[in-house]
Amino acid sequence: LPKNELTEQYLPFNDFKPYSRGKSLDPNTTPPLDQTDITSIGLQIVGGVYLPIKQHGTSSLEIDSIIAVKCE
């Protein structure tokens, strides 16, 4: 991504994979995502609390907005 420039990213719900506390869940045993019942969203950066890999140094992620749109 360009440094210091805003970009738009589209993330289709159909591409999402099930995770819990930073660990991948088996999609064959996890119920499918009910897109009509989404009430919140969380973001986790690699090297988070539940992983042994930690990143050091200064960094930032600026998010202007997150919106959901219906794509057909």
ZIJO-V898221 format. One line per field, one symbol per residue. ss: DSSP state (A for helix, B for strand, O for the rest). burial: I if it has 16 or more other C-alpha atoms within 10 Angstrom, else O. Layout:
ss: ???
burial: ???
This chain:
ss: OOOOOOOOOOOOAAAOOOBBOOBBOOOOOOOOOOAAAOOOOOOOOOOOOOOOOOOOOOOOOOOOOOOOOOOO
burial: OOOOOOOOOOOOOOOOOOOOOOOOOOOOOOOOOOOOOOOOOOOOOOOOOOOOOOOOOOOOOOOOOOOOOOOO
